[in-house]
Amino acid sequence: MHELFETGDIAKVMLEELAEKLWAYMQNNLITKDEASMEIESLEKEIETLKRLESPLTQEERISYVPVEIAVRELKKTYENLS
């Protein structure tokens, strides 16, 4: 694993920030749907970047991404249901 950071920790923080923004959008219209879409895209790119930085991934490292990827899919579903 990369010495400068723990991938899972960074991804969790990013997910929390995105979830807060989406929640704010849903509850108070504080961000636009386009902004929420950009946040989701940004998060997906960051996860892919982190995976490349750690490449080649061990089985354990690949498994560590599963919860993050599931959470991103759930956020995308939430976003799609905002319409």
Biopython code that builds the backbone (N, CA, C, O; Angstrom):
import numpy as np
from Bio.PDB.StructureBuilder import StructureBuilder

atoms = [
    (1, "MET", "N", (0.845, -1.184, 0.000)),
    (1, "MET", "CA", (0.000, 0.000, 0.000)),
    (1, "MET", "C", (0.886, 1.242, 0.000)),
    (1, "MET", "O", (1.963, 1.240, 0.596)),
    (2, "HIS", "N", (0.440, 2.285, -0.657)),
    (2, "HIS", "CA", (1.186, 3.534, -0.757)),
    (2, "HIS", "C", (1.450, 4.083, 0.636)),
    (2, "HIS", "O", (0.557, 4.111, 1.483)),
    (3, "GLU", "N", (2.692, 4.523, 0.868)),
    (3, "GLU", "CA", (3.089, 4.972, 2.200)),
    (3, "GLU", "C", (2.468, 6.301, 2.614)),
    (3, "GLU", "O", (2.321, 6.550, 3.810)),
    (4, "LEU", "N", (2.100, 7.156, 1.675)),
    (4, "LEU", "CA", (1.642, 8.499, 2.018)),
    (4, "LEU", "C", (0.203, 8.568, 2.484)),
    (4, "LEU", "O", (-0.185, 9.535, 3.141)),
    (5, "PHE", "N", (-0.596, 7.567, 2.161)),
    (5, "PHE", "CA", (-1.995, 7.625, 2.559)),
    (5, "PHE", "C", (-2.614, 6.243, 2.581)),
    (5, "PHE", "O", (-2.106, 5.299, 1.976)),
    (6, "GLU", "N", (-3.706, 6.151, 3.282)),
    (6, "GLU", "CA", (-4.513, 4.946, 3.293)),
    (6, "GLU", "C", (-5.661, 5.174, 2.324)),
    (6, "GLU", "O", (-6.504, 6.040, 2.559)),
    (7, "THR", "N", (-5.704, 4.429, 1.265)),
    (7, "THR", "CA", (-6.713, 4.618, 0.227)),
    (7, "THR", "C", (-8.117, 4.606, 0.793)),
    (7, "THR", "O", (-8.918, 5.487, 0.483)),
    (8, "GLY", "N", (-8.422, 3.636, 1.603)),
    (8, "GLY", "CA", (-9.762, 3.528, 2.164)),
    (8, "GLY", "C", (-10.159, 4.753, 2.953)),
    (8, "GLY", "O", (-11.304, 5.197, 2.871)),
    (9, "ASP", "N", (-9.229, 5.311, 3.723)),
    (9, "ASP", "CA", (-9.525, 6.495, 4.524)),
    (9, "ASP", "C", (-9.838, 7.697, 3.644)),
    (9, "ASP", "O", (-10.799, 8.421, 3.900)),
    (10, "ILE", "N", (-9.036, 7.911, 2.614)),
    (10, "ILE", "CA", (-9.278, 9.032, 1.709)),
    (10, "ILE", "C", (-10.616, 8.857, 1.013)),
    (10, "ILE", "O", (-11.402, 9.800, 0.930)),
    (11, "ALA", "N", (-10.878, 7.668, 0.518)),
    (11, "ALA", "CA", (-12.137, 7.412, -0.186)),
    (11, "ALA", "C", (-13.333, 7.618, 0.733)),
    (11, "ALA", "O", (-14.354, 8.162, 0.314)),
    (12, "LYS", "N", (-13.212, 7.188, 1.975)),
    (12, "LYS", "CA", (-14.317, 7.375, 2.925)),
    (12, "LYS", "C", (-14.596, 8.856, 3.161)),
    (12, "LYS", "O", (-15.754, 9.271, 3.196)),
    (13, "VAL", "N", (-13.552, 9.646, 3.322)),
    (13, "VAL", "CA", (-13.727, 11.086, 3.517)),
    (13, "VAL", "C", (-14.404, 11.696, 2.295)),
    (13, "VAL", "O", (-15.307, 12.522, 2.427)),
    (14, "MET", "N", (-13.966, 11.289, 1.111)),
    (14, "MET", "CA", (-14.563, 11.804, -0.118)),
    (14, "MET", "C", (-16.034, 11.411, -0.206)),
    (14, "MET", "O", (-16.876, 12.221, -0.595)),
    (15, "LEU", "N", (-16.337, 10.179, 0.152)),
    (15, "LEU", "CA", (-17.726, 9.726, 0.123)),
    (15, "LEU", "C", (-18.575, 10.508, 1.109)),
    (15, "LEU", "O", (-19.702, 10.891, 0.795)),
    (16, "GLU", "N", (-18.041, 10.747, 2.296)),
    (16, "GLU", "CA", (-18.785, 11.516, 3.294)),
    (16, "GLU", "C", (-19.090, 12.921, 2.789)),
    (16, "GLU", "O", (-20.205, 13.418, 2.948)),
    (17, "GLU", "N", (-18.091, 13.560, 2.179)),
    (17, "GLU", "CA", (-18.294, 14.910, 1.650)),
    (17, "GLU", "C", (-19.349, 14.910, 0.547)),
    (17, "GLU", "O", (-20.212, 15.787, 0.506)),
    (18, "LEU", "N", (-19.278, 13.929, -0.342)),
    (18, "LEU", "CA", (-20.260, 13.842, -1.416)),
    (18, "LEU", "C", (-21.649, 13.577, -0.858)),
    (18, "LEU", "O", (-22.624, 14.188, -1.297)),
    (19, "ALA", "N", (-21.742, 12.687, 0.089)),
    (19, "ALA", "CA", (-23.040, 12.379, 0.687)),
    (19, "ALA", "C", (-23.647, 13.621, 1.335)),
    (19, "ALA", "O", (-24.848, 13.862, 1.218)),
    (20, "GLU", "N", (-22.817, 14.408, 2.018)),
    (20, "GLU", "CA", (-23.309, 15.638, 2.640)),
    (20, "GLU", "C", (-23.836, 16.611, 1.589)),
    (20, "GLU", "O", (-24.883, 17.228, 1.785)),
    (21, "LYS", "N", (-23.118, 16.750, 0.479)),
    (21, "LYS", "CA", (-23.567, 17.654, -0.576)),
    (21, "LYS", "C", (-24.863, 17.164, -1.208)),
    (21, "LYS", "O", (-25.770, 17.956, -1.464)),
    (22, "LEU", "N", (-24.952, 15.863, -1.460)),
    (22, "LEU", "CA", (-26.184, 15.330, -2.038)),
    (22, "LEU", "C", (-27.348, 15.490, -1.071)),
    (22, "LEU", "O", (-28.464, 15.817, -1.475)),
    (23, "TRP", "N", (-27.079, 15.257, 0.208)),
    (23, "TRP", "CA", (-28.134, 15.427, 1.217)),
    (23, "TRP", "C", (-28.609, 16.881, 1.232)),
    (23, "TRP", "O", (-29.809, 17.150, 1.275)),
    (24, "ALA", "N", (-27.659, 17.807, 1.197)),
    (24, "ALA", "CA", (-28.015, 19.228, 1.165)),
    (24, "ALA", "C", (-28.850, 19.544, -0.070)),
    (24, "ALA", "O", (-29.812, 20.309, 0.000)),
    (25, "TYR", "N", (-28.483, 18.965, -1.176)),
    (25, "TYR", "CA", (-29.257, 19.192, -2.401)),
    (25, "TYR", "C", (-30.683, 18.695, -2.222)),
    (25, "TYR", "O", (-31.646, 19.396, -2.533)),
    (26, "MET", "N", (-30.799, 17.495, -1.726)),
    (26, "MET", "CA", (-32.127, 16.897, -1.585)),
    (26, "MET", "C", (-32.988, 17.670, -0.594)),
    (26, "MET", "O", (-34.182, 17.856, -0.827)),
    (27, "GLN", "N", (-32.402, 18.116, 0.498)),
    (27, "GLN", "CA", (-33.166, 18.755, 1.556)),
    (27, "GLN", "C", (-33.404, 20.246, 1.332)),
    (27, "GLN", "O", (-34.488, 20.751, 1.623)),
    (28, "ASN", "N", (-32.416, 20.941, 0.825)),
    (28, "ASN", "CA", (-32.490, 22.402, 0.780)),
    (28, "ASN", "C", (-32.163, 23.021, -0.568)),
    (28, "ASN", "O", (-32.111, 24.244, -0.690)),
    (29, "ASN", "N", (-31.943, 22.200, -1.570)),
    (29, "ASN", "CA", (-31.550, 22.704, -2.894)),
    (29, "ASN", "C", (-30.348, 23.644, -2.809)),
    (29, "ASN", "O", (-30.323, 24.686, -3.464)),
    (30, "LEU", "N", (-29.361, 23.277, -2.006)),
    (30, "LEU", "CA", (-28.166, 24.107, -1.837)),
    (30, "LEU", "C", (-27.135, 23.891, -2.936)),
    (30, "LEU", "O", (-26.258, 24.733, -3.133)),
    (31, "ILE", "N", (-27.226, 22.788, -3.645)),
    (31, "ILE", "CA", (-26.370, 22.566, -4.803)),
    (31, "ILE", "C", (-27.270, 22.143, -5.953)),
    (31, "ILE", "O", (-28.356, 21.601, -5.748)),
    (32, "THR", "N", (-26.806, 22.397, -7.141)),
    (32, "THR", "CA", (-27.606, 22.030, -8.306)),
    (32, "THR", "C", (-27.399, 20.559, -8.636)),
    (32, "THR", "O", (-26.451, 19.927, -8.169)),
    (33, "LYS", "N", (-28.288, 20.038, -9.435)),
    (33, "LYS", "CA", (-28.153, 18.651, -9.864)),
    (33, "LYS", "C", (-26.873, 18.478, -10.686)),
    (33, "LYS", "O", (-26.217, 17.441, -10.595)),
    (34, "ASP", "N", (-26.516, 19.483, -11.484)),
    (34, "ASP", "CA", (-25.278, 19.419, -12.259)),
    (34, "ASP", "C", (-24.059, 19.340, -11.343)),
    (34, "ASP", "O", (-23.118, 18.596, -11.619)),
    (35, "GLU", "N", (-24.076, 20.103, -10.258)),
    (35, "GLU", "CA", (-22.965, 20.053, -9.299)),
    (35, "GLU", "C", (-22.876, 18.674, -8.657)),
    (35, "GLU", "O", (-21.781, 18.144, -8.474)),
    (36, "ALA", "N", (-24.013, 18.098, -8.317)),
    (36, "ALA", "CA", (-24.015, 16.755, -7.735)),
    (36, "ALA", "C", (-23.451, 15.750, -8.728)),
    (36, "ALA", "O", (-22.685, 14.864, -8.350)),
    (37, "SER", "N", (-23.826, 15.883, -9.989)),
    (37, "SER", "CA", (-23.320, 14.995, -11.033)),
    (37, "SER", "C", (-21.804, 15.116, -11.165)),
    (37, "SER", "O", (-21.103, 14.111, -11.288)),
    (38, "MET", "N", (-21.300, 16.352, -11.139)),
    (38, "MET", "CA", (-19.860, 16.571, -11.239)),
    (38, "MET", "C", (-19.134, 15.979, -10.039)),
    (38, "MET", "O", (-18.040, 15.436, -10.189)),
    (39, "GLU", "N", (-19.721, 16.072, -8.861)),
    (39, "GLU", "CA", (-19.109, 15.500, -7.663)),
    (39, "GLU", "C", (-18.999, 13.978, -7.784)),
    (39, "GLU", "O", (-17.979, 13.394, -7.418)),
    (40, "ILE", "N", (-20.046, 13.346, -8.295)),
    (40, "ILE", "CA", (-20.024, 11.891, -8.470)),
    (40, "ILE", "C", (-18.937, 11.505, -9.472)),
    (40, "ILE", "O", (-18.167, 10.577, -9.225)),
    (41, "GLU", "N", (-18.873, 12.210, -10.597)),
    (41, "GLU", "CA", (-17.846, 11.930, -11.600)),
    (41, "GLU", "C", (-16.449, 12.110, -11.016)),
    (41, "GLU", "O", (-15.561, 11.293, -11.257)),
    (42, "SER", "N", (-16.259, 13.166, -10.260)),
    (42, "SER", "CA", (-14.970, 13.440, -9.642)),
    (42, "SER", "C", (-14.571, 12.319, -8.692)),
    (42, "SER", "O", (-13.419, 11.885, -8.680)),
    (43, "LEU", "N", (-15.517, 11.859, -7.907)),
    (43, "LEU", "CA", (-15.239, 10.780, -6.970)),
    (43, "LEU", "C", (-14.841, 9.512, -7.710)),
    (43, "LEU", "O", (-13.890, 8.835, -7.317)),
    (44, "GLU", "N", (-15.554, 9.188, -8.768)),
    (44, "GLU", "CA", (-15.220, 7.994, -9.548)),
    (44, "GLU", "C", (-13.811, 8.091, -10.124)),
    (44, "GLU", "O", (-13.070, 7.108, -10.116)),
    (45, "LYS", "N", (-13.437, 9.263, -10.621)),
    (45, "LYS", "CA", (-12.096, 9.457, -11.171)),
    (45, "LYS", "C", (-11.035, 9.333, -10.091)),
    (45, "LYS", "O", (-9.980, 8.742, -10.322)),
    (46, "GLU", "N", (-11.303, 9.881, -8.919)),
    (46, "GLU", "CA", (-10.345, 9.797, -7.811)),
    (46, "GLU", "C", (-10.114, 8.351, -7.390)),
    (46, "GLU", "O", (-8.981, 7.948, -7.126)),
    (47, "ILE", "N", (-11.181, 7.579, -7.329)),
    (47, "ILE", "CA", (-11.046, 6.170, -6.954)),
    (47, "ILE", "C", (-10.195, 5.440, -7.982)),
    (47, "ILE", "O", (-9.319, 4.658, -7.613)),
    (48, "GLU", "N", (-10.440, 5.683, -9.267)),
    (48, "GLU", "CA", (-9.642, 5.052, -10.323)),
    (48, "GLU", "C", (-8.182, 5.481, -10.226)),
    (48, "GLU", "O", (-7.282, 4.665, -10.419)),
    (49, "THR", "N", (-7.942, 6.761, -9.928)),
    (49, "THR", "CA", (-6.574, 7.253, -9.772)),
    (49, "THR", "C", (-5.884, 6.553, -8.611)),
    (49, "THR", "O", (-4.734, 6.132, -8.735)),
    (50, "LEU", "N", (-6.568, 6.427, -7.494)),
    (50, "LEU", "CA", (-5.984, 5.753, -6.337)),
    (50, "LEU", "C", (-5.660, 4.306, -6.663)),
    (50, "LEU", "O", (-4.624, 3.792, -6.239)),
    (51, "LYS", "N", (-6.522, 3.651, -7.402)),
    (51, "LYS", "CA", (-6.265, 2.264, -7.800)),
    (51, "LYS", "C", (-5.008, 2.173, -8.667)),
    (51, "LYS", "O", (-4.191, 1.271, -8.485)),
    (52, "ARG", "N", (-4.856, 3.102, -9.602)),
    (52, "ARG", "CA", (-3.676, 3.091, -10.472)),
    (52, "ARG", "C", (-2.403, 3.344, -9.669)),
    (52, "ARG", "O", (-1.372, 2.725, -9.934)),
    (53, "LEU", "N", (-2.466, 4.244, -8.695)),
    (53, "LEU", "CA", (-1.291, 4.536, -7.872)),
    (53, "LEU", "C", (-0.831, 3.314, -7.096)),
    (53, "LEU", "O", (0.360, 3.150, -6.833)),
    (54, "GLU", "N", (-1.770, 2.462, -6.732)),
    (54, "GLU", "CA", (-1.438, 1.279, -5.950)),
    (54, "GLU", "C", (-1.211, 0.048, -6.816)),
    (54, "GLU", "O", (-0.913, -1.029, -6.299)),
    (55, "SER", "N", (-1.348, 0.198, -8.115)),
    (55, "SER", "CA", (-1.232, -0.932, -9.026)),
    (55, "SER", "C", (0.176, -1.511, -8.977)),
    (55, "SER", "O", (1.129, -0.741, -8.857)),
    (56, "PRO", "N", (0.355, -2.805, -9.060)),
    (56, "PRO", "CA", (-0.710, -3.808, -9.111)),
    (56, "PRO", "C", (-1.314, -4.032, -7.728)),
    (56, "PRO", "O", (-0.611, -4.037, -6.718)),
    (57, "LEU", "N", (-2.608, -4.214, -7.706)),
    (57, "LEU", "CA", (-3.320, -4.410, -6.445)),
    (57, "LEU", "C", (-3.273, -5.871, -6.013)),
    (57, "LEU", "O", (-3.416, -6.787, -6.823)),
    (58, "THR", "N", (-3.072, -6.055, -4.727)),
    (58, "THR", "CA", (-3.177, -7.403, -4.174)),
    (58, "THR", "C", (-4.658, -7.738, -4.033)),
    (58, "THR", "O", (-5.511, -6.860, -4.161)),
    (59, "GLN", "N", (-4.957, -8.992, -3.774)),
    (59, "GLN", "CA", (-6.350, -9.400, -3.567)),
    (59, "GLN", "C", (-6.963, -8.599, -2.418)),
    (59, "GLN", "O", (-8.109, -8.157, -2.512)),
    (60, "GLU", "N", (-6.216, -8.412, -1.348)),
    (60, "GLU", "CA", (-6.706, -7.665, -0.184)),
    (60, "GLU", "C", (-7.007, -6.209, -0.547)),
    (60, "GLU", "O", (-8.017, -5.656, -0.111)),
    (61, "GLU", "N", (-6.141, -5.595, -1.337)),
    (61, "GLU", "CA", (-6.358, -4.208, -1.751)),
    (61, "GLU", "C", (-7.565, -4.090, -2.676)),
    (61, "GLU", "O", (-8.335, -3.135, -2.571)),
    (62, "ARG", "N", (-7.738, -5.060, -3.588)),
    (62, "ARG", "CA", (-8.919, -5.046, -4.465)),
    (62, "ARG", "C", (-10.187, -5.139, -3.633)),
    (62, "ARG", "O", (-11.161, -4.433, -3.896)),
    (63, "ILE", "N", (-10.178, -6.000, -2.641)),
    (63, "ILE", "CA", (-11.341, -6.169, -1.766)),
    (63, "ILE", "C", (-11.619, -4.884, -0.999)),
    (63, "ILE", "O", (-12.778, -4.556, -0.747)),
    (64, "SER", "N", (-10.573, -4.152, -0.624)),
    (64, "SER", "CA", (-10.768, -2.917, 0.147)),
    (64, "SER", "C", (-11.526, -1.858, -0.652)),
    (64, "SER", "O", (-12.114, -0.953, -0.060)),
    (65, "TYR", "N", (-11.526, -1.952, -1.968)),
    (65, "TYR", "CA", (-12.255, -0.994, -2.796)),
    (65, "TYR", "C", (-13.733, -1.333, -2.937)),
    (65, "TYR", "O", (-14.530, -0.459, -3.278)),
    (66, "VAL", "N", (-14.109, -2.567, -2.686)),
    (66, "VAL", "CA", (-15.495, -2.993, -2.901)),
    (66, "VAL", "C", (-16.496, -2.119, -2.145)),
    (66, "VAL", "O", (-17.452, -1.649, -2.762)),
    (67, "PRO", "N", (-16.326, -1.877, -0.843)),
    (67, "PRO", "CA", (-17.303, -1.032, -0.143)),
    (67, "PRO", "C", (-17.385, 0.379, -0.725)),
    (67, "PRO", "O", (-18.466, 0.965, -0.781)),
    (68, "VAL", "N", (-16.259, 0.919, -1.153)),
    (68, "VAL", "CA", (-16.238, 2.259, -1.731)),
    (68, "VAL", "C", (-17.010, 2.269, -3.046)),
    (68, "VAL", "O", (-17.810, 3.170, -3.296)),
    (69, "GLU", "N", (-16.768, 1.269, -3.877)),
    (69, "GLU", "CA", (-17.454, 1.205, -5.167)),
    (69, "GLU", "C", (-18.955, 0.986, -4.984)),
    (69, "GLU", "O", (-19.753, 1.548, -5.733)),
    (70, "ILE", "N", (-19.343, 0.188, -4.011)),
    (70, "ILE", "CA", (-20.766, -0.013, -3.713)),
    (70, "ILE", "C", (-21.390, 1.304, -3.264)),
    (70, "ILE", "O", (-22.492, 1.651, -3.690)),
    (71, "ALA", "N", (-20.687, 2.035, -2.405)),
    (71, "ALA", "CA", (-21.203, 3.316, -1.917)),
    (71, "ALA", "C", (-21.382, 4.308, -3.065)),
    (71, "ALA", "O", (-22.363, 5.052, -3.090)),
    (72, "VAL", "N", (-20.454, 4.326, -4.007)),
    (72, "VAL", "CA", (-20.577, 5.222, -5.157)),
    (72, "VAL", "C", (-21.801, 4.845, -5.982)),
    (72, "VAL", "O", (-22.545, 5.722, -6.423)),
    (73, "ARG", "N", (-22.015, 3.557, -6.194)),
    (73, "ARG", "CA", (-23.207, 3.123, -6.935)),
    (73, "ARG", "C", (-24.478, 3.562, -6.222)),
    (73, "ARG", "O", (-25.433, 3.995, -6.866)),
    (74, "GLU", "N", (-24.496, 3.456, -4.896)),
    (74, "GLU", "CA", (-25.672, 3.879, -4.126)),
    (74, "GLU", "C", (-25.901, 5.386, -4.250)),
    (74, "GLU", "O", (-27.038, 5.839, -4.379)),
    (75, "LEU", "N", (-24.814, 6.158, -4.212)),
    (75, "LEU", "CA", (-24.944, 7.605, -4.382)),
    (75, "LEU", "C", (-25.462, 7.946, -5.778)),
    (75, "LEU", "O", (-26.259, 8.870, -5.940)),
    (76, "LYS", "N", (-25.007, 7.196, -6.789)),
    (76, "LYS", "CA", (-25.500, 7.430, -8.149)),
    (76, "LYS", "C", (-26.998, 7.144, -8.233)),
    (76, "LYS", "O", (-27.738, 7.875, -8.891)),
    (77, "LYS", "N", (-27.443, 6.078, -7.564)),
    (77, "LYS", "CA", (-28.877, 5.766, -7.553)),
    (77, "LYS", "C", (-29.655, 6.900, -6.892)),
    (77, "LYS", "O", (-30.706, 7.310, -7.385)),
    (78, "THR", "N", (-29.132, 7.407, -5.771)),
    (78, "THR", "CA", (-29.772, 8.523, -5.080)),
    (78, "THR", "C", (-29.865, 9.721, -6.015)),
    (78, "THR", "O", (-30.914, 10.356, -6.121)),
    (79, "TYR", "N", (-28.773, 10.022, -6.685)),
    (79, "TYR", "CA", (-28.727, 11.144, -7.621)),
    (79, "TYR", "C", (-29.767, 10.972, -8.729)),
    (79, "TYR", "O", (-30.496, 11.910, -9.051)),
    (80, "GLU", "N", (-29.832, 9.779, -9.306)),
    (80, "GLU", "CA", (-30.778, 9.525, -10.399)),
    (80, "GLU", "C", (-32.221, 9.664, -9.941)),
    (80, "GLU", "O", (-33.088, 10.030, -10.734)),
    (81, "ASN", "N", (-32.488, 9.377, -8.676)),
    (81, "ASN", "CA", (-33.847, 9.475, -8.146)),
    (81, "ASN", "C", (-34.236, 10.899, -7.747)),
    (81, "ASN", "O", (-35.376, 11.131, -7.343)),
    (82, "LEU", "N", (-33.313, 11.852, -7.853)),
    (82, "LEU", "CA", (-33.607, 13.232, -7.466)),
    (82, "LEU", "C", (-34.514, 13.940, -8.464)),
    (82, "LEU", "O", (-35.134, 14.950, -8.133)),
    (83, "SER", "N", (-34.591, 13.426, -9.658)),
    (83, "SER", "CA", (-35.402, 14.082, -10.706)),
    (83, "SER", "C", (-36.861, 14.121, -10.344)),
    (83, "SER", "O", (-37.674, 14.635, -11.112)),
]
sb = StructureBuilder()
sb.init_structure("model")
sb.init_model(0)
sb.init_chain("A")
sb.init_seg("    ")
for serial, (resi, resn, name, xyz) in enumerate(atoms, 1):
    if name == "N":
        sb.init_residue(resn, " ", resi, " ")
    sb.init_atom(name, np.array(xyz, "f"), 0.0, 1.0, " ", f" {name:<3s}", serial, name[0])
structure = sb.get_structure()
